[in-house]
Structures are given as C-alpha cells and as structure tokens.
Amino acid sequence: MQFKDILGLAHIKKHLTTSADSGRIPHAQLFVGPEGSGTLSIALAYSQYIICGNTGGENQGQQQGCNIKFDSFSHPDMHFAFPVSNSDKVKSHAVSNHYMQEWRQFLKQQPYGNLFDWYRAIGIEKKQGQIGVDEALDIVKKLSLKSYEGGYKMMLIWMADKMNNAAANKLLKLIEEPPNNTIFLLIAEDEEQLLQTIRSRCQVVHFPPLAEEAIADGLVAEGATRPEAMGIAQEANGNFNKALDLMNRDSEDLVFEKWFVQWVRSAFKAKGNKTAIHDLILWSEEVAAAGRETQKKFLHFCIAVIRQALLVNYNTKELAYMQIHVDGFQLEKFAPFVHENNVLAITRELEDAIYHVERNGNAKIIFTDLSIRLTRLLHKKAA
C-alpha cells in the first residue's frame, strides 16, 4: 500500500512521513477515525514506509523485495490482530492467525471496509467478534521473537476498540515498554471504548471524514461519472466505503432504509388502531432475525436518520446529507414529527436498545418493546 493510492488526508500523510524521516517514530500510536476515512489504509502505508526504509514522502525505495512483500501483505515483520470469533472453520479459541488468508484478501479488495464487511468475509456476521485474551497471548508470543529482517517489527491492531478488558490488561506492559524497534499501531473508531490506560500509552492521531472531492475522485477512478460521483460523495458523508456501496447498490443501508420506513408507516397506522400492533410485532421479528452486528448497525442508522430529520425540521437542510431511497417516503414529510419534545427520548431509547443487543438480550423482546416505545414518542406533540 502506497501513500499515493490513499484518498485525501495530505496533512496526515505529511505528518507521518516527516516524523519517520527524522527518526521520531512513537512506539505506540492510536489512529482514530470514522468508518471509511482511511485509517487502515494509512496504517498499512505507514508500516511499509517504516519497515522498508522508504524516504522522501512515498513508498519507493531501494528495498524492492521488501515492498513486494507488502504488496501481498505477507512481510514477516508485519503482524496483524483484529476482531474474530469461533466459526465453522475455527471451533474454539479463535485468533487472527486462523483467518490470515481471508484477512489478506480483505485488505486487497476492501481496504476501506468496515467491521461488518470483515465479519461477512469470514462468515461470522451473526456473531459479535472481539480481540480476546487468546489474541493478547498470541501477540506477546509474536513480539518476543527477533525481527526477521533485522529492522522494525510492526503490530497493527485493527478495531482495537473491540479489545476486551482481559486482553487490554495483558498488553498494557508490552505497549508501555515494547521490545527494541517494535511499534504498535492501534486503529479504532470509538476511542472511548478503549481502556484509558491503553490510550494514555499511545500517541493519538485523529482522522477527519474524507472530503467530498477526495471521495468523488475515488469513485471516478472506479468508473463513475463526475456528476454521479459528486452526488454519491455528498450522501456518503465522508465515508468512502459507504460511497462504494452506494455506487454498486450494495449498501446495507438500503435494507436499513426499508426497515426504518416499514416501522414509521406501522407507527402512524397504530394511532387509534390497536390491530396495527400486529404490524409492529412482525417488524420486530424481521429485524430480530438478523445477526446482532446487523441489529446494532441498524440502530445506529436510525439515530442518524432521527438527527437528519431534526436538522430538516429546524430548517438547516444544508447540513442534511442523507437520502432515503424507498418509494413514497420523503424525509421532509417525516421531519416535523422529530422535535425538541421527543428527540432526546427517541435517541435514548435507541441507545438503550444498542446496549441490550450488545449484552445478548432477547432480540424479539428488545425490538418489540422499542417499536412500541418509539411509536408513542413519534405521536408526541411539539411544544
């Protein structure tokens, strides 16, 4: 992965290459950014830049053999850890090494991919992956060995916010005082989910959402026309992974839109019509049949729609980027039902549902209860 292949983020590329050229490489860094912002791509390019001894702001040096190994993500001094779970392939004690072939394929095909894309790639989309204590022990074992080529060793931990407390506590001392020429690169979307003791040991680099121009350039390179690319880029809201899905009509958001509109229409039918509760129960059962990661993503999607509706209701349409592609549904007509008297309560109910799903609550009960509560809140009058 070369820096020139990565969309936007010129200031971050310059910061990383300049610090590496001057020999100021922190032993532990935390890259924090939203989905599709390029944190993983930058981490891969930065790792190649350091391990292969490339200079001058780009991954082009004399060590062609080293750069070739990185092209296939198989350099022996580049180690990876990422969320996994037991599956048909790995019956127990799953760790990243068990899925390394799938991981390399994932990096080649979806360097901007999200966690759910990864779970689908290894067939655990109905489970909740994590970086557990078995992974931490494996990391300690890998980093106790000498560098294969005598230079730097790199441990890249993707989605480090999915690391459980037991694993984090195992790695604390190693991250604070790693072996000589060993660098930790942690990547996270929500740094608040990481232990404070882990965060305090890392130099944090915050990534902004990608600029619309950068996303549009990436889409044009993928075959889109410039007008089409600009429209998708605005809707993607800084997320290149979402932009690619929208271009290919492969976004899970399209399913989420259908679920959301189905719930809203059932909610409005339910006013003064007790039999409509049957529709809400059917909706709850359909959502409950999906995996927990899908359910959590849907609930986060609902929070985003509610926020967009509030912006439209308060006449700040220039800040509203979302489009609902379901026939007959217009965000402008839904927006008046989201206001100062119910928006906080609606958001709180959705966040509580996420909490209960994460803790393996009964999905049918969670979504039936949620649908009834949200139906009542939608009918609440504005001040």
N, C-alpha and C positions, 0 to 999 in steps of 0.2 A: 504494500500500500504506500503510495507516494503522496506527498502533500498537494501536488498539483492536481490529483484526482479528487480532492475533497472540496465540496462546495463551500464558498464563503469563508468566514472566520479568519480573515487575513491577520487580524491583530493577535489572535491566539497562536496561529502558526509562527508568527514572527517572535512572539514571546518565548515559545518553546525552543525554537531553533537557535535563537540568540543566547539563551541561557545554556543550552547544550554546547554551543561553540566556545563559550567562555569557561566551560568546566563547572558551571554552577547547576548541578543536577540534584534536586532533593531526593532523598532516599525513599520517600513515601509521598505520593501525590494523589489527590482526590479530584476527579473530573466530575462536576455536577452539571447536568443539563437536562432539559425536557426530551421526551421521545422524539427521534428523528432529527436531532440537532447536530449529530455528527461526533458525539463523544467517543464512540467506539472506533470510528474511522481515524480520528485524530490520534487516539491512543496507539493504534496499530502503526501509523506512520511515524509517530514519535519513537516508538520502540525500535523500529527498523533504523531510524536515524541514529539512535544511540549505539545499538549493538553493532551495526555495520560501520560505525565511524564515519558516516557521511557528513559533509560540511557544506557551508555556503547556502543554507536555507532549503535544500532539496535533497531527496534521497538518491543521489547519483554520485557514487564514489568509486574508488579503485577495487573495492571488495565485491566484485561481481557475483562470486559464488555465494556470499552472504545474502546479497539482495535477491538472488534467485530462490534461495531457501524461503525467504519471506514471501515471495510471490505465491508459494503454496502453503504458507503459514506452518511450516514444518521445521523452523530453525530450532536446534536442540537447546538453546539458551533462552528461548521464549516460552514461558509457561502460562497456562490459562486456567482459570477457575470461573464457574458460572453456575446458576441455579439448575439443579437436576432433581429427579425423583425416580423411584423404582418404576419399572415398566415391564412390558413383555420381554424386552431384551435384557434388562438387569432386574433380577428378582429381589435383591436386597443390598443394602449398603452402597447405593449408587453414588459415584463420584464423577467428576468431569472427565477423567481418563477413559471411562467406559463409553463416552459419547464423542470422542475426539474426531472421529471420521465425519460425523454429522456436523460437528462444530466448524470444521474447515470448509465444508460445503456451504454452510450457512454464511460464513464470512465472505465467501466468493460471490454468493448470489444475493445476499441481503445485508450488506454492511451497515445499513441504516435501519435494520429490522428491530422490532420491539420484542418484549419478553414473550408475548403470546405467539408471535411468529416462531420463536425458538421452541416453545412448548409443542406447537403443531409439528415442527420438523422432527421431533423425537417421540411424538405420539403420547404426550402427557398433558394434552390441553384440558383434560377434565380434572387434573390434579393441581396442587399448589407446590411448585418447586421451591427449593431453598438451598442455601450453602450451609451445610451442617458440619458437625464435629468431625465426621469421617473425612470430609473435604479438607478441613483445617489440618488434620494429622497428615494427609497426603501432601499438603503444601509445605509443611515443616520438613517432611522427608525429602521432597524435591530440592528445596533450597539448602539442604545440608550438604548436597553434592557440589563439587567444584564446577566452575564454568567449563563447558565443553570446548570452547574456542579460546579460553583464557581471558576473555573480556568481561563485559557486563552480563548479568543474568536479570531477566525481567519477569515479574509475576503480575499478570494482568487479571484482576478480579472484576468481571463484568456483573452489573446489577448487585453491587456489594450491599445495597440496602435490603437484599433478601437474605443476608447472613444472620443466622440466629445467634442468640447471646452466648451459647456454649462455644460456637466456632469463633466468635469475635474475641472471647476471653482467651482462647487458645492461641490466637495470633497476636495478641497485644504486645508481648515482649519482643516477638520477632519483627513486628512492624516498627517498634521503637528502636531496636538495635539489630538491624538485619546483618547478615554476613557481608563481608567486603565485596564491593561492586555489585550489590544486589539492590534492585529498585522495585518498589511496589507501585503499581498503577491501579487505583480503585476507581470504578465508574459507577455512578449512582444517579437516579432520577430524583429521589427524595432523601436528602442528606439527614433530615430529622429522624429517619428510621435507623440510622447508624448509631451505634453507641458513641456517646460524647468522648469517651476515652480513645476510640478509634479516630474520630475526626480531629481531635487535638494533636494527634501524631502525624497528621498529613498536611501538606501544603495544598490548599483548596484552589481550584481553577473553575470559575463559573462560566458556563456556556449559555449564550442567549439563543432564543429561537432563530432559525435561519431567516435571512432577509428574503422577501418575495422575489427579488431579481435573481438571487442565487438559486432558489428553487426552480424558477422559470427556466433558467439556463440549463439546469439538470434535466428538466422534463423535455426541453427541446433536443438535448443530446440523446434522449430516449425515444425520440420520434414524434413528439407533439408539435403542433404549430405554435407560433409565438402567442397569438390571442388565446388559444386554448390553454396554454401553459400559464399565462398570467391569471386567468380565471381560476384555475385549479390552485395556483400558488396562494392566492388570497384566501381561498377556502381552507387550505391546509394549515394556516396559522403557524407557520414556522416549522412544520413537521414534514420533512421530505419523504419519510416512509408513508405517511398518510397521502401525500401528493401522488406518489407512485400507485398506491392502491386505488385512488380516485380515478387516475388516468386509465388504469386497467380494469376499472369497475370491479375491483376485488376487495374493497374495504369492508371490514366487519361493521363499520358504522352504517352501512346500508341496511344490514339486518337490524341494528340497534334503532335506526330510524323507524323501521316498520313496527318494532315492539313499542316504541315510545308513542307513535301515533295511535296504535291499537289501544294502548292504555288510556290516552287522552280522550279518545272517542267513547270508550266504555265509561269513563268517569263522567262525561257530560250526559250520557244516556241514563246514568244511575240516579240523577237528581229527580226525586219524586217517583222513581220507578224501581221498586225493590227487586224485581226479577232481573234487573241488569247486573246484580251482584254475581250472577252465573257467568257473565262475560268476564268479569274481573277475576273470578276463580280460574277460568280457562286460560286467561292471560298469565296468571301466576304460575300455573302448571307448565305452560310452554317455556317460560323463562327459567323455571326451576329445573327443567330437563337438561339445560346447558351445563357445562362444566363451571366450576367455581371461579376460575380466572375469567371466563366469558361473562359471568354474572357481575363480577367486580368491574370489569371494563364497561359493561352496560350502565351500571350505576354511576360511574364517573362521567359517562356520556350524558346521562340525564342531568347531572349537576351542571355540565357545560351548557346544555340546552336551556335550562332554567336561567342561568346567568345571561345568556344571549337574549332570551325573551325579556328579561328585566331591562337590559340596555335598549332594546327596541321600544319598550313601553315608556321609557324615560327620554325618548327622542334623541338617542345617541346612536343612530344607525351606522354612522361611520366607524364605530367600534365593533359592530356585529359582523362577523365573518362567516357564520355558519349558514348553510343551506340545507333544507330538508327536501329530499327528492321523492317523497311519497305523493302520489297524485291527490289533489284536493286539499292538501294541508299547507297552510301558509303561516309562517312564524309571526307575521304581523297581526293576524287574527287571534292567535293564541296569546300573544304578549300581554294584552290587558288583564288577563287572569293571573299574572305574576306581578305582585306589587309589594309595597312596604309592609302590608299586614300579614303576608304569608310566606315571603321568600326565605326568611331565616328558618322558619319552621319546616318548610319543604326541604331545604338543604340539610337541616339537622336530621330529618327522617332518612334521607338518602345516605348520609354518612353513617348513621346507626346501622342501616342495613348492610353497608360495606363491612363494618366491624363484625357483625354477626355472621356474615358469609365467611369472612377470614377465619373465624373460630369454629367453622364446621357446624353451624346451626342448621336446622331442618329448612331446606330451601323453600319448600312449598308453604310452610308456615310464615317464613320471613317475607316472601313476596305477596302472599295473600294479605297479611297484616299491612304491609307497605302500601299496597294498592288501595285498600280501604282508607287508610290514614291520608294518603295524598289526594284521594277523591274529595274527602271532606275539606282539605285545605284549599283545593282549587276553587271550591264554591264559596270560599270566604270573601266577603266584600272588601273593596279597598276603602281607605279612610276618606 
